[in-house]
Amino acid sequence: MTPSPADDPKTLVSTDWLARHLRDPDLRILDASWYLPDAGRDAKVEYGAAHIPGARFFDIDEISDLRSTLPHMAPPPEKFISRMRAMGVGDGHQVVVYDGAGLFSAARVWWLFRLMGKTDVAVLDGGFPKWRAEGREIEDMPPIVKDRHITVSRQNHLVKDVTQVAHAAKLGEAEIIDARSGPRFRGEAAEPRPGLRSGHIPGAKNVPFASVLNADGTMKAPTEVKVVFEAAGVDLAKPAITSCGSGVTAAVLSLALERIGHRNHALYDGSWAEWGMYDDLKVEQGPQA
């Protein structure tokens, strides 16, 4: 069997790749399913009912900075270390992350591992829906976990705060790429989180995260992904800052940028949950300029 062109253990791997490596002793699989409140789905319950053999559940809301009033902000390194050790994920492991939507929240955990300096991590292309559709093995029991040592080195250049994003927007020194839907970006649809203004960061470009995906939840080929960014007016020669509603689907765009060889990208962790909250931050509505 020839490897899929998607197979890159540092970005994206196919279901075929995972099936071949499922019993590798140094493989760790994470179910990072997460859904918006209006989705009517419970990620933990779904994990308990069925998951890929050996998968551990990665709770995006809990493995976060709970000191912040913003949703699931990146955790302090010491908390990440504590949680990964308890899950038996450590140094020398190849990590594969998937979610129950196809390719939605798994990219957020891929980005989080990279933020912590861990690069042997990939997203499962098409996620659990593709795995199940292919009739592959599943189980309903959590794995037996042994504590594993893990070292991290936070890569501060991979994340931006509101001050840095405001500066970049004012000077136009980076492409701010918004992964939300067109209606939310243009301010035509209300935000799912109450109390937020509608619109987008001035100068941002809109690349809805679904536009870099195929209908089956797999990521489009790098050549197609590049066309999507360019069609949205993104200058791929400039540094990029990805954003969305709360820093989850922004990571899909970060993964897509990495896939096309764009290495100078960071994620705005607060995203619209933060920017849309403060009246002193400018907001644009309507189509991008």
C-alpha positions in Angstrom: 0.0 0.0 0.0 1.5 3.3 -1.0 1.4 6.1 1.6 -1.2 8.8 1.1 0.1 12.2 0.0 -1.4 13.5 3.2 0.9 11.4 5.4 3.2 13.6 7.4 3.6 12.7 11.0 4.3 16.4 11.9 1.0 17.7 10.3 -1.5 15.3 8.9 -1.9 11.5 8.5 -4.5 9.4 6.8 -6.7 6.7 8.3 -4.6 4.2 6.4 -1.4 5.4 8.1 -3.0 5.3 11.5 -4.4 1.8 10.9 -0.8 0.6 10.0 0.7 2.2 13.1 -2.1 1.5 15.5 -0.1 -0.9 17.7 3.2 1.0 17.6 4.4 1.2 21.2 5.5 4.8 20.8 2.1 6.0 19.4 -0.3 8.0 21.4 -3.8 8.8 20.1 -5.9 11.7 21.5 -9.6 12.2 21.0 -9.8 16.0 21.1 -13.5 16.3 20.2 -15.1 19.6 21.2 -18.3 21.2 20.0 -20.0 24.6 20.2 -22.7 24.8 22.8 -25.4 24.9 20.1 -24.2 21.7 18.5 -26.1 19.5 21.0 -23.2 17.0 21.3 -21.3 15.9 24.4 -17.7 15.0 23.4 -17.0 13.1 26.6 -20.1 11.0 26.4 -19.3 10.2 22.7 -15.8 9.2 23.6 -17.1 6.9 26.3 -19.4 5.2 23.8 -16.8 4.7 21.0 -13.3 5.8 20.2 -10.2 4.6 18.3 -8.4 1.9 20.2 -6.0 3.3 22.7 -7.2 6.9 22.4 -7.2 9.1 25.4 -9.7 12.0 25.8 -8.1 15.4 25.6 -10.5 17.9 27.3 -9.9 21.2 25.5 -11.9 23.2 28.0 -10.1 21.7 31.1 -6.6 21.6 29.7 -6.5 25.3 29.5 -5.8 28.4 31.5 -8.8 28.4 33.9 -7.5 31.7 35.4 -8.6 33.4 32.2 -12.2 34.6 31.7 -11.8 33.7 28.0 -12.7 30.2 26.8 -10.0 27.5 26.6 -6.9 29.7 26.5 -3.6 27.9 26.2 -2.6 26.4 29.6 0.6 27.3 31.4 3.3 24.8 30.5 3.3 23.3 34.0 -0.4 22.4 33.7 0.1 20.9 30.2 3.0 18.8 31.6 0.8 17.6 34.5 -2.1 16.6 32.3 0.1 14.9 29.6 2.0 12.9 32.2 -1.3 11.7 33.7 -2.5 10.7 30.3 0.7 8.8 29.6 1.8 11.1 26.8 5.5 12.0 26.9 8.9 12.4 25.3 9.6 10.1 22.3 5.9 9.6 21.5 4.3 10.2 18.1 1.0 11.8 18.8 -2.1 11.6 16.5 -5.1 13.8 17.3 -8.6 13.4 16.0 -12.1 14.7 16.6 -15.7 13.6 16.0 -16.5 16.3 13.5 -13.9 15.3 10.8 -11.3 18.1 11.1 -12.5 20.7 13.5 -11.0 20.8 17.1 -8.2 18.4 16.6 -6.1 21.0 14.9 -6.3 23.1 18.1 -4.5 20.4 20.1 -2.0 20.0 17.3 -1.2 23.7 17.6 -1.1 23.4 21.4 1.5 20.7 21.3 3.6 22.8 18.9 3.2 25.8 21.2 4.8 23.6 23.9 7.7 22.6 21.6 6.4 19.2 20.6 6.5 18.6 16.9 5.9 14.8 16.5 2.2 15.4 16.4 -0.3 15.0 13.5 -4.0 15.4 13.0 -6.0 12.5 11.6 -7.3 13.5 8.2 -11.1 13.1 8.2 -11.1 12.3 11.9 -13.4 9.8 13.6 -16.2 10.1 11.0 -13.9 8.8 8.2 -12.4 6.1 10.5 -15.9 4.8 11.3 -17.2 5.1 7.7 -14.3 2.8 6.7 -15.4 0.2 9.2 -12.2 0.4 11.2 -11.8 -0.9 14.8 -13.3 1.0 17.6 -13.6 0.4 21.4 -15.5 1.8 24.3 -13.0 1.2 27.2 -10.4 3.8 28.1 -6.8 2.5 27.8 -4.6 1.6 30.8 -2.3 4.5 31.2 1.2 4.7 32.7 2.7 8.0 33.8 5.2 9.2 31.2 7.8 12.0 31.6 7.4 15.0 29.2 9.5 18.1 28.7 8.2 21.2 27.0 9.7 24.4 25.6 7.0 27.1 25.0 7.3 28.6 21.5 6.1 32.1 22.2 6.2 33.1 18.5 3.3 30.8 17.7 0.8 32.7 19.8 -0.4 36.4 19.7 -2.2 38.4 22.3 -4.7 41.2 21.7 -2.0 44.0 21.9 0.1 42.2 19.3 -2.8 41.7 17.0 -4.0 45.3 17.4 -0.5 46.4 16.5 -0.3 44.1 13.5 -3.7 45.3 12.3 -2.8 49.0 12.6 0.5 48.6 10.8 -0.6 46.0 8.3 2.6 44.0 9.0 0.9 40.6 9.0 -2.1 39.0 7.3 -4.9 38.4 9.9 -6.9 35.5 8.6 -10.3 34.9 10.1 -11.6 31.3 10.1 -15.3 32.1 10.9 -18.1 31.8 8.4 -18.7 34.6 6.0 -21.9 35.9 7.7 -20.2 36.1 11.1 -17.1 37.8 9.5 -19.2 40.4 7.8 -21.3 41.0 10.9 -24.5 39.7 9.3 -24.9 36.9 11.8 -24.9 37.1 15.6 -22.0 35.5 17.5 -22.8 32.3 19.4 -21.3 33.8 22.5 -23.6 36.5 24.1 -22.4 40.0 24.5 -20.0 40.1 21.6 -20.1 42.7 18.8 -20.4 41.5 15.3 -17.8 42.0 12.5 -14.1 41.4 12.1 -10.7 42.8 12.9 -9.9 45.7 10.6 -8.0 44.5 7.6 -8.6 40.8 8.2 -9.1 38.4 5.4 -11.9 35.8 5.6 -11.0 32.1 4.9 -13.8 30.1 6.5 -12.1 26.9 7.9 -14.4 24.7 5.9 -13.1 26.2 2.7 -9.8 24.4 3.1 -11.6 21.0 3.6 -13.2 18.5 1.3 -16.8 17.4 1.8 -15.6 14.3 3.7 -13.8 16.4 6.3 -10.3 15.8 4.9 -8.0 18.7 4.1 -7.7 19.7 0.5 -4.4 19.1 -1.2 -1.7 21.7 -0.6 -2.0 23.1 -4.1 -5.8 23.6 -3.6 -5.3 25.1 -0.1 -2.9 27.7 -1.5 -5.5 28.7 -4.1 -8.1 29.1 -1.3 -5.8 31.5 0.6 -4.9 33.5 -2.5 -8.5 33.7 -3.6 -9.3 35.4 -0.3 -6.6 38.0 -0.9 -4.1 36.6 1.5 -0.5 37.6 0.7 1.4 34.4 1.6 4.7 36.2 1.5 3.7 38.0 4.7 3.6 36.7 8.3 0.1 35.3 9.2 -2.0 35.5 12.3 -5.0 33.1 12.4 -8.2 34.0 14.3 -11.7 32.7 14.7 -14.4 32.7 17.4 -12.3 31.3 20.3 -9.1 30.0 18.9 -10.3 26.5 17.9 -10.9 26.6 14.1 -8.1 29.2 13.7 -5.8 26.2 14.2 -7.3 24.5 11.1 -6.0 27.5 9.1 -2.6 27.2 11.0 -2.4 23.6 10.0 -3.3 24.4 6.4 -0.6 27.1 6.3 1.9 24.6 7.7 0.9 22.1 5.0 1.6 24.6 2.2 5.0 25.4 3.6 4.1 28.8 5.2 6.2 28.7 8.4 5.7 32.2 9.7 2.3 32.0 11.3 0.9 32.5 14.8 -2.6 32.0 16.4 -4.6 34.8 18.1 -5.6 32.8 21.2 -8.3 35.2 22.4 -9.8 35.6 18.9 -13.2 37.1 18.6 -14.3 36.1 22.1 -11.8 38.7 23.2 -11.7 41.3 20.4 -15.5 41.4 20.1 -15.8 42.1 23.8 -13.9 45.4 24.0 -15.6 48.6 22.7 -12.2 50.4 22.4 -11.1 47.9 19.7 -12.2 48.8 16.2 -14.5 46.5 14.3 -15.2 46.4 10.6 -18.4 45.0 9.0 -19.3 44.0 5.5 -17.0 42.3 3.0 -13.2 42.6 3.4 -11.6 45.5 1.6 
